[in-house]
Amino acid sequence: MYFPFLVFRNYSQILYYSYKLFLLRSVIYNHCFKS
């Protein structure tokens, strides 16, 4: 019962960080293309 919770927590963390990286990359792309 404890193992799936750990996997779920790690998976949500990975999703969260990949989402932040995606946002940061899009912001950098927008900044580069505008200037």
ABEGO torsion letter per residue (X at the ends): XAAAAAAAAAAAAAAAAAAAAAAAAAAAAAAAAAX
